[in-house]
Amino acid sequence: MRAAGRPVRPAAGAMAQARQDELDAIDPGWCPAWDTGWHWCYRLVQNHVQAGGTLLEAAGDVVVQGKDLGRWVTAQRFGWEQLLPIQQWILGNTLKITPAGEEERPGKRTQDTMWPSISRRHGSSTPVRDT
């Protein structure tokens, strides 16, 4: 069909060239390797910082267009390993976002650390042991 000069509908999940051109005109750095939701939040955070705001790290401090910017920044820092190298580069070079350090990550919960909260909820002061 394309060879005959007739338009070809994009396959399921594929982006039409016209849509790609429109997105490139808005933001040439947008890349379909990641979803538009990620890029939308990135641009909201970038706009916030460029307008004089600080880089957010606390959830709920700033919500723009229904997106919690602090929660998004935190998710990027703690999910750094799941980002593509180019996403890591973009975050590090444009927003100065870095991966969360080991000291920032919550420690692994063990039975000993979980017991106080369980016992408070159930009113028990000693663990029940299976025999």
Buried (B, 14 or more C-beta within 10 A) or exposed (E): EEEEEEEEEEEEEEBEEEEBEEBEEEEEEBBEEBEEEBBBBBBBBBEBBEEEBEEBBEBEEBEEEEBBBBBBBBBBBBEBEEBEEEBBEBBEEBBEBEBBEEEEEEEEEEEEEEEEEEBEEEEEEEEEEEE
